Amino acid sequence: MRVTIADTSLRDGMHSVAHQFNPADVRRVARGLDVSGVDVIEVSHGDGLGGSSIQYGIAAAEDEELVAAAVEVVERAQIAVLLLPGIGTLRRLAAVRELGATVARVATHCTEADISRQHLGWARANGMRAVGFLMMSHMLSPSALAEQAALMESYGADVVYVVDSAGALVPVTAAERVAALRQRLKIEVGFHAHNNLGCAVGNALAAVDAGASWIDGSLRGLGAGAGNAATEALCAALDRAGHETNADLFALMDTAEEIVAPMLPRPQIVDRDALLLGYAGVYSSFRLHAQRAAEKYGVDAREVLLELGRRRVVGGQEDMIIDVAAQIASARTA
């Protein structure tokens, strides 16, 4: 199968650097990715257009500056942006479209596809490739997830993704969800992995075998939690599995090693907090918030993450992290 590779180093990877990639960083990474044959390069705040805030993290530059920097140096790849309805707006989407972004990835919680209608429809009507993102896909059964995906298809999506935001899926459960979408939809299916259980590349391979033709990665595995599937490892594994991509593996390896690695404050690894994200089924971007809340209240971040999982807290409920940490601390002193 021919697989479209979308690299999210400059969006999901923003979580790894506290959203501090600047336009010069974006130009260097985007140029390397473009030369490496990556099909789609996603650029924006880690939480999408308009995400720069006290709640989600203040970025080093506005989304429009970052997108313009990528467009400036890219010759063949498409530039994508992420938009979460309620955080991003059509005004911001229109602005980055004017700057040269051609792919709009509209992300909702897996049960809330209906809130993507306006944004997917606008993107399709205005000449952008419309992509639906069903986040926290482990929280729905394959059949229910497929019904949500069908809504996105009806709104104009060209591709709908199974998004493992918590890194909670394993190969069999990833494949089940992709297969359900593949059976239900007429459009292409994508898969976005997180590595919190150490399964990102394996899950991506299982997703392709189940019918996914768009796969996400990030250089050096950058991303929230333990990060995404490492693009360079992903493309090597896809090649060994007999699938075709446009990637130049050596160029990807060089970009990861020589450009991205020196930018990182620390290696992207599966540490105990990241592992707990996947085990508890908690949104990957909660990691740093949980660590800070745990330190503030003198509790174990693992206890916070497990309780968030029990409560089925999802993206957009970051305020609950402080509440949970405070409640755990209070219970200990009662």
PATORZA-972612 format. One record per residue (C-alpha): residue number from 0; residue in one letter; chain; y, x, z. Coordinates in nm, 3 decimals. Each point is the difference from the previous one (the first is absolute). Example, Ala and Ser with C-alpha at 12.3 -4.5 7.8 and 13.67 -1.06 7.14 Angstrom:
! PATORZA-972612
lolo / gulum / zaba / yy / xx / zz
0 / A / A / -0.450 / 1.230 / 0.780
1 / S / A / 0.344 / 0.137 / -0.066
//
This chain:
! PATORZA-972612
lolo / gulum / zaba / yy / xx / zz
0 / M / A / 0.000 / 0.000 / 0.000
1 / R / A / 0.357 / 0.113 / -0.066
2 / V / A / 0.199 / -0.006 / 0.321
3 / T / A / 0.378 / -0.021 / 0.036
4 / I / A / 0.117 / 0.238 / 0.273
5 / A / A / 0.302 / -0.106 / 0.205
6 / D / A / 0.132 / 0.268 / 0.235
7 / T / A / 0.183 / -0.117 / 0.310
8 / S / A / 0.101 / 0.336 / 0.151
9 / L / A / 0.366 / -0.096 / -0.032
10 / R / A / -0.042 / -0.342 / 0.163
11 / D / A / -0.297 / -0.024 / 0.236
12 / G / A / 0.032 / 0.374 / 0.046
13 / M / A / 0.345 / -0.060 / 0.145
14 / H / A / -0.173 / -0.103 / 0.324
15 / S / A / -0.133 / 0.355 / 0.035
16 / V / A / 0.350 / 0.150 / -0.003
17 / A / A / 0.185 / -0.275 / 0.192
18 / H / A / 0.148 / -0.121 / -0.333
19 / Q / A / 0.191 / 0.326 / -0.042
20 / F / A / -0.080 / 0.094 / -0.359
21 / N / A / 0.337 / 0.045 / -0.170
22 / P / A / 0.088 / -0.023 / -0.372
23 / A / A / -0.070 / 0.371 / -0.054
24 / D / A / -0.345 / -0.040 / 0.158
25 / V / A / -0.065 / -0.304 / -0.218
26 / R / A / 0.094 / 0.187 / -0.316
27 / R / A / -0.239 / 0.286 / 0.081
28 / V / A / -0.295 / -0.222 / 0.088
29 / A / A / 0.057 / -0.251 / -0.280
30 / R / A / 0.026 / 0.278 / -0.259
31 / G / A / -0.328 / 0.148 / 0.122
32 / L / A / -0.174 / -0.337 / -0.008
33 / D / A / 0.129 / -0.074 / -0.347
34 / V / A / -0.124 / 0.333 / -0.136
35 / S / A / -0.332 / -0.069 / 0.174
36 / G / A / -0.059 / -0.314 / -0.204
37 / V / A / 0.038 / -0.260 / 0.276
38 / D / A / 0.062 / -0.339 / -0.159
39 / V / A / 0.222 / -0.163 / 0.265
40 / I / A / 0.223 / 0.163 / 0.264
41 / E / A / 0.112 / -0.226 / 0.284
42 / V / A / 0.338 / 0.081 / 0.157
43 / S / A / 0.179 / -0.171 / 0.289
44 / H / A / 0.023 / -0.014 / 0.378
45 / G / A / -0.344 / -0.011 / 0.159
46 / D / A / 0.048 / -0.369 / 0.075
47 / G / A / 0.136 / -0.072 / -0.345
48 / L / A / 0.343 / -0.075 / -0.139
49 / G / A / 0.249 / -0.061 / 0.277
50 / G / A / -0.233 / 0.139 / 0.264
51 / S / A / 0.246 / 0.256 / 0.135
52 / S / A / 0.090 / -0.142 / 0.341
53 / I / A / -0.025 / 0.067 / 0.372
54 / Q / A / -0.317 / -0.210 / 0.011
55 / Y / A / -0.186 / 0.171 / -0.286
56 / G / A / 0.168 / 0.341 / -0.001
57 / I / A / 0.328 / 0.126 / -0.146
58 / A / A / -0.054 / 0.173 / -0.335
59 / A / A / 0.166 / 0.318 / -0.120
60 / A / A / 0.133 / -0.180 / -0.309
61 / E / A / 0.035 / -0.347 / -0.146
62 / D / A / -0.285 / -0.135 / -0.211
63 / E / A / 0.224 / -0.006 / -0.306
64 / E / A / 0.073 / 0.372 / 0.037
65 / L / A / -0.370 / 0.079 / 0.028
66 / V / A / -0.097 / -0.208 / -0.302
67 / A / A / 0.280 / 0.154 / -0.210
68 / A / A / -0.122 / 0.347 / 0.097
69 / A / A / -0.354 / -0.078 / -0.114
70 / V / A / 0.111 / -0.162 / -0.325
71 / E / A / 0.212 / 0.306 / -0.075
72 / V / A / -0.299 / 0.236 / -0.019
73 / V / A / -0.289 / -0.218 / -0.117
74 / E / A / -0.090 / -0.005 / -0.368
75 / R / A / -0.321 / -0.203 / -0.024
76 / A / A / -0.093 / -0.164 / 0.333
77 / Q / A / 0.126 / -0.343 / 0.102
78 / I / A / 0.215 / -0.022 / 0.312
79 / A / A / -0.105 / -0.268 / 0.247
80 / V / A / 0.161 / -0.142 / 0.312
81 / L / A / -0.144 / -0.198 / 0.288
82 / L / A / 0.163 / -0.320 / 0.122
83 / L / A / -0.093 / -0.201 / 0.308
84 / P / A / 0.161 / -0.345 / -0.016
85 / G / A / 0.220 / -0.036 / 0.304
86 / I / A / 0.083 / 0.371 / 0.001
87 / G / A / 0.074 / 0.064 / -0.368
88 / T / A / 0.211 / -0.233 / -0.212
89 / L / A / 0.030 / -0.091 / -0.366
90 / R / A / 0.339 / 0.170 / -0.002
91 / R / A / -0.159 / 0.331 / 0.098
92 / L / A / -0.280 / -0.053 / -0.252
93 / A / A / 0.252 / -0.070 / -0.277
94 / A / A / 0.193 / 0.314 / 0.094
95 / V / A / -0.301 / 0.232 / -0.027
96 / R / A / -0.109 / -0.169 / -0.323
97 / E / A / 0.338 / 0.091 / -0.147
98 / L / A / -0.059 / 0.359 / 0.111
99 / G / A / -0.332 / 0.016 / -0.185
100 / A / A / -0.275 / -0.129 / 0.231
101 / T / A / -0.252 / -0.192 / -0.211
102 / V / A / -0.268 / -0.106 / 0.250
103 / A / A / 0.064 / -0.240 / 0.289
104 / R / A / -0.268 / -0.003 / 0.270
105 / V / A / 0.053 / -0.308 / 0.218
106 / A / A / -0.183 / 0.018 / 0.332
107 / T / A / -0.087 / -0.283 / 0.238
108 / H / A / -0.237 / -0.046 / 0.289
109 / C / A / -0.337 / -0.104 / -0.144
110 / T / A / 0.045 / -0.364 / 0.106
111 / E / A / 0.356 / -0.034 / -0.133
112 / A / A / -0.020 / 0.047 / -0.376
113 / D / A / 0.222 / -0.307 / -0.043
114 / I / A / 0.310 / 0.194 / 0.111
115 / S / A / -0.038 / 0.236 / -0.299
116 / R / A / 0.062 / -0.272 / -0.260
117 / Q / A / 0.370 / 0.057 / -0.053
118 / H / A / -0.023 / 0.379 / -0.011
119 / L / A / -0.305 / 0.026 / -0.226
120 / G / A / 0.146 / -0.262 / -0.231
121 / W / A / 0.334 / 0.181 / -0.018
122 / A / A / -0.166 / 0.333 / -0.074
123 / R / A / -0.212 / -0.149 / -0.278
124 / A / A / 0.294 / -0.189 / -0.152
125 / N / A / 0.214 / 0.314 / 0.003
126 / G / A / -0.239 / 0.230 / -0.180
127 / M / A / -0.156 / 0.176 / 0.298
128 / R / A / -0.372 / 0.033 / 0.059
129 / A / A / -0.066 / -0.235 / 0.290
130 / V / A / -0.256 / 0.116 / 0.255
131 / G / A / -0.117 / -0.201 / 0.301
132 / F / A / -0.094 / 0.180 / 0.322
133 / L / A / -0.218 / -0.186 / 0.253
134 / M / A / 0.044 / 0.202 / 0.318
135 / M / A / -0.243 / 0.012 / 0.295
136 / S / A / -0.274 / -0.123 / -0.233
137 / H / A / -0.270 / 0.064 / 0.260
138 / M / A / 0.128 / -0.306 / 0.190
139 / L / A / -0.123 / -0.249 / -0.262
140 / S / A / -0.342 / -0.074 / -0.143
141 / P / A / -0.049 / 0.107 / -0.362
142 / S / A / 0.011 / -0.359 / -0.127
143 / A / A / 0.315 / -0.089 / 0.194
144 / L / A / 0.166 / 0.321 / -0.118
145 / A / A / -0.085 / -0.089 / -0.359
146 / E / A / 0.175 / -0.335 / 0.041
147 / Q / A / 0.315 / 0.176 / 0.117
148 / A / A / -0.026 / 0.238 / -0.294
149 / A / A / -0.027 / -0.297 / -0.237
150 / L / A / 0.335 / -0.123 / 0.130
151 / M / A / 0.158 / 0.334 / -0.087
152 / E / A / -0.156 / -0.018 / -0.345
153 / S / A / 0.150 / -0.346 / -0.048
154 / Y / A / 0.344 / 0.135 / 0.093
155 / G / A / -0.013 / 0.257 / -0.281
156 / A / A / -0.174 / 0.305 / 0.150
157 / D / A / -0.153 / 0.239 / -0.254
158 / V / A / -0.208 / 0.170 / 0.271
159 / V / A / -0.099 / -0.103 / 0.353
160 / Y / A / -0.102 / 0.254 / 0.262
161 / V / A / -0.241 / -0.007 / 0.289
162 / V / A / 0.205 / 0.198 / 0.253
163 / D / A / -0.178 / 0.157 / 0.295
164 / S / A / 0.317 / 0.038 / 0.207
165 / A / A / -0.191 / 0.071 / 0.321
166 / G / A / -0.257 / 0.232 / -0.154
167 / A / A / -0.258 / -0.236 / 0.152
168 / L / A / -0.224 / -0.046 / -0.304
169 / V / A / -0.314 / 0.198 / -0.084
170 / P / A / -0.149 / 0.028 / -0.351
171 / V / A / -0.211 / -0.317 / 0.018
172 / T / A / 0.283 / -0.219 / 0.131
173 / A / A / 0.252 / 0.150 / -0.242
174 / A / A / -0.236 / -0.069 / -0.292
175 / E / A / -0.062 / -0.358 / 0.115
176 / R / A / 0.370 / -0.080 / -0.009
177 / V / A / 0.064 / 0.164 / -0.333
178 / A / A / -0.302 / -0.176 / -0.153
179 / A / A / 0.124 / -0.337 / 0.124
180 / L / A / 0.340 / 0.058 / -0.163
181 / R / A / -0.159 / 0.130 / -0.318
182 / Q / A / -0.212 / -0.317 / -0.026
183 / R / A / 0.295 / -0.233 / 0.072
184 / L / A / 0.280 / 0.161 / -0.205
185 / K / A / 0.066 / 0.058 / -0.368
186 / I / A / 0.244 / 0.284 / 0.071
187 / E / A / -0.065 / 0.354 / 0.124
188 / V / A / -0.093 / 0.079 / 0.360
189 / G / A / 0.128 / 0.295 / 0.205
190 / F / A / -0.097 / 0.167 / 0.325
191 / H / A / 0.216 / 0.182 / 0.256
192 / A / A / -0.190 / 0.195 / 0.267
193 / H / A / 0.096 / 0.146 / 0.336
194 / N / A / -0.209 / 0.274 / 0.156
195 / N / A / -0.007 / -0.105 / 0.365
196 / L / A / -0.381 / -0.019 / 0.004
197 / G / A / -0.033 / 0.297 / -0.235
198 / C / A / -0.115 / -0.230 / -0.283
199 / A / A / 0.299 / -0.002 / -0.236
200 / V / A / -0.149 / 0.182 / -0.300
201 / G / A / -0.341 / -0.163 / 0.051
202 / N / A / 0.160 / -0.343 / 0.019
203 / A / A / 0.198 / 0.069 / -0.317
204 / L / A / -0.317 / 0.102 / -0.186
205 / A / A / -0.176 / -0.314 / 0.123
206 / A / A / 0.299 / -0.207 / -0.112
207 / V / A / -0.015 / 0.145 / -0.352
208 / D / A / -0.374 / -0.067 / -0.019
209 / A / A / 0.077 / -0.360 / 0.101
210 / G / A / 0.258 / -0.040 / -0.278
211 / A / A / 0.335 / 0.138 / 0.121
212 / S / A / 0.189 / 0.175 / -0.280
213 / W / A / 0.319 / 0.095 / 0.193
214 / I / A / -0.046 / 0.241 / 0.289
215 / D / A / 0.262 / 0.145 / 0.235
216 / G / A / 0.013 / 0.345 / 0.151
217 / S / A / 0.252 / 0.243 / 0.142
218 / L / A / 0.019 / 0.377 / -0.016
219 / R / A / -0.156 / 0.170 / 0.302
220 / G / A / -0.090 / -0.350 / 0.119
221 / L / A / 0.355 / -0.081 / 0.112
222 / G / A / 0.056 / -0.345 / 0.144
223 / A / A / 0.007 / -0.216 / 0.309
224 / G / A / -0.272 / 0.056 / 0.258
225 / A / A / -0.245 / 0.263 / -0.122
226 / G / A / 0.153 / -0.040 / -0.344
227 / N / A / -0.128 / -0.118 / -0.336
228 / A / A / -0.275 / 0.131 / -0.222
229 / A / A / 0.117 / 0.347 / -0.107
230 / T / A / 0.089 / -0.033 / -0.369
231 / E / A / -0.140 / 0.341 / -0.088
232 / A / A / -0.333 / -0.067 / 0.176
233 / L / A / -0.012 / -0.354 / -0.134
234 / C / A / 0.040 / 0.112 / -0.363
235 / A / A / -0.263 / 0.271 / 0.043
236 / A / A / -0.243 / -0.253 / 0.148
237 / L / A / 0.069 / -0.255 / -0.273
238 / D / A / -0.072 / 0.266 / -0.261
239 / R / A / -0.328 / 0.095 / 0.168
240 / A / A / -0.094 / -0.369 / 0.014
241 / G / A / 0.049 / -0.030 / -0.377
242 / H / A / 0.331 / -0.188 / -0.006
243 / E / A / 0.295 / 0.091 / -0.220
244 / T / A / 0.361 / 0.058 / 0.106
245 / N / A / 0.302 / 0.163 / -0.160
246 / A / A / 0.022 / 0.251 / 0.284
247 / D / A / 0.012 / 0.377 / -0.045
248 / L / A / -0.196 / 0.100 / 0.309
249 / F / A / 0.122 / 0.360 / 0.020
250 / A / A / 0.363 / -0.112 / -0.032
251 / L / A / -0.053 / -0.258 / 0.274
252 / M / A / -0.153 / 0.263 / 0.226
253 / D / A / 0.291 / 0.235 / -0.062
254 / T / A / 0.259 / -0.272 / 0.069
255 / A / A / -0.175 / -0.094 / 0.323
256 / E / A / -0.039 / 0.358 / 0.117
257 / E / A / 0.323 / 0.161 / -0.116
258 / I / A / 0.254 / -0.283 / 0.018
259 / V / A / -0.117 / -0.262 / 0.248
260 / A / A / -0.182 / 0.205 / 0.263
261 / P / A / 0.307 / 0.210 / 0.096
262 / M / A / 0.200 / -0.321 / 0.055
263 / L / A / -0.233 / -0.139 / 0.266
264 / P / A / 0.078 / 0.022 / 0.372
265 / R / A / -0.377 / -0.008 / 0.074
266 / P / A / -0.329 / -0.036 / -0.189
267 / Q / A / -0.115 / -0.354 / -0.077
268 / I / A / -0.318 / -0.040 / 0.206
269 / V / A / -0.219 / -0.266 / 0.159
270 / D / A / 0.105 / 0.051 / 0.361
271 / R / A / -0.086 / -0.228 / 0.291
272 / D / A / 0.295 / -0.238 / -0.046
273 / A / A / -0.056 / -0.030 / -0.375
274 / L / A / -0.370 / -0.063 / 0.058
275 / L / A / 0.088 / -0.274 / 0.248
276 / L / A / 0.221 / -0.167 / -0.263
277 / G / A / -0.299 / -0.043 / -0.228
278 / Y / A / -0.242 / -0.090 / 0.277
279 / A / A / 0.237 / -0.259 / 0.148
280 / G / A / 0.112 / -0.129 / -0.340
281 / V / A / 0.368 / 0.066 / 0.065
282 / Y / A / 0.271 / 0.056 / -0.262
283 / S / A / 0.017 / 0.372 / -0.077
284 / S / A / 0.377 / 0.032 / 0.037
285 / F / A / -0.034 / -0.108 / 0.366
286 / R / A / -0.125 / 0.347 / 0.092
287 / L / A / 0.330 / 0.171 / 0.081
288 / H / A / 0.143 / -0.316 / 0.158
289 / A / A / -0.305 / -0.024 / 0.229
290 / Q / A / 0.021 / 0.368 / 0.094
291 / R / A / 0.367 / -0.032 / 0.093
292 / A / A / -0.055 / -0.321 / 0.199
293 / A / A / -0.297 / 0.151 / 0.184
294 / E / A / 0.203 / 0.307 / 0.094
295 / K / A / 0.290 / -0.213 / 0.120
296 / Y / A / -0.217 / -0.211 / 0.230
297 / G / A / -0.249 / 0.269 / 0.101
298 / V / A / -0.308 / -0.165 / -0.148
299 / D / A / -0.269 / 0.104 / -0.248
300 / A / A / 0.094 / -0.071 / -0.363
301 / R / A / -0.364 / -0.091 / -0.063
302 / E / A / 0.022 / -0.285 / 0.250
303 / V / A / 0.312 / -0.125 / -0.177
304 / L / A / -0.165 / 0.012 / -0.342
305 / L / A / -0.317 / -0.175 / 0.119
306 / E / A / 0.203 / -0.280 / 0.157
307 / L / A / 0.208 / -0.040 / -0.317
308 / G / A / -0.327 / -0.033 / -0.190
309 / R / A / -0.130 / -0.262 / 0.242
310 / R / A / 0.320 / -0.199 / -0.051
311 / R / A / -0.026 / 0.038 / -0.379
312 / V / A / 0.355 / 0.129 / -0.018
313 / V / A / 0.114 / 0.071 / -0.358
314 / G / A / 0.282 / 0.173 / -0.185
315 / G / A / 0.336 / -0.152 / 0.087
316 / Q / A / -0.096 / -0.039 / 0.366
317 / E / A / 0.095 / 0.353 / 0.105
318 / D / A / 0.192 / -0.142 / 0.297
319 / M / A / -0.336 / -0.094 / 0.152
320 / I / A / -0.091 / 0.367 / 0.041
321 / I / A / 0.259 / 0.051 / 0.274
322 / D / A / -0.104 / -0.327 / 0.166
323 / V / A / -0.367 / 0.101 / 0.006
324 / A / A / 0.074 / 0.347 / 0.141
325 / A / A / 0.223 / -0.150 / 0.270
326 / Q / A / -0.262 / -0.260 / 0.092
327 / I / A / -0.273 / 0.264 / 0.032
328 / A / A / 0.225 / 0.210 / 0.223
329 / S / A / 0.094 / -0.303 / 0.210
330 / A / A / -0.363 / -0.102 / 0.047
331 / R / A / -0.079 / 0.344 / 0.140
332 / T / A / 0.270 / -0.020 / 0.265
333 / A / A / -0.060 / -0.363 / 0.097
//
